[in-house]
Amino acid sequence: MEVGKTYSIAYRGLKPGLHDFDFKVGRELFEAFSAGDIKDGACDVHVRLDRAETQLVIDVRITGHVVVECDRCLEDCRIPVDYDGRLLVRFSDEEREYDGDVLWLSPVEDEVDLMQYIYESIVLSLPYQRVHPEGECNPEMMRRFPHRLGRGVRRHRGPRPRAGRGVDPGGGTVETCGAEGGDGGRGAGFRHRKRGKTERIDTSNL
């Protein structure tokens, strides 16, 4: 079975009203997005779908953990995941762009694929700084990279900016992190948070 089919819901035969679905997320989902930062993980996804005549309202709850590279020591680091979100699915004969909140489907479609939404929701739920608890970093790596913290940043593409964060001309949200004066070479970093492909950007030389 294709990975995408694992996270699809056939809504055509559902009666109007509420319907519950549960999915397990593991390594196979993260391997499908090989350009991402997540190496492994185990999450439970609960979906409550409200079927109406003109749209689907999908509430998603994700809990569990993922394994990423620690920003301090570069070793594998387990980060908890706790996410609640809502996706609206509407129908149109015209092709419309997905904006992170509303997914448009053709009226002839009979299922909705939540693979991309689940992956992006997990990525966006992660903290800006992904590190081991204090004292749990690999001491050997810390000696080799004493100024590692603050040098790496990540960029996410997708949802519109939320209130309280800076906005860049590309429509994303920008937050500074790791900016400290007189720190022996640490540069101010930022994380550009949007839905979509995740890429690591180094601003130490900017």
Secondary structure as UniProt FT lines:
FT   HELIX           3..6
FT   STRAND          8..10
FT   TURN            12..13
FT   STRAND          17..25
FT   HELIX           27..32
FT   TURN            33..35
FT   STRAND          40..51
FT   STRAND          55..69
FT   TURN            71..73
FT   STRAND          76..91
FT   STRAND          102..105
FT   TURN            107..108
FT   STRAND          111..113
FT   HELIX           115..125
FT   TURN            134..135
FT   HELIX           139..144
FT   TURN            146..147
FT   TURN            149..150
FT   STRAND          152..155
FT   TURN            163..164
FT   STRAND          166..167
FT   TURN            169..170
FT   STRAND          173..177
FT   TURN            181..182
FT   STRAND          189..193
FT   STRAND          199..202
FT   TURN            204..205
//
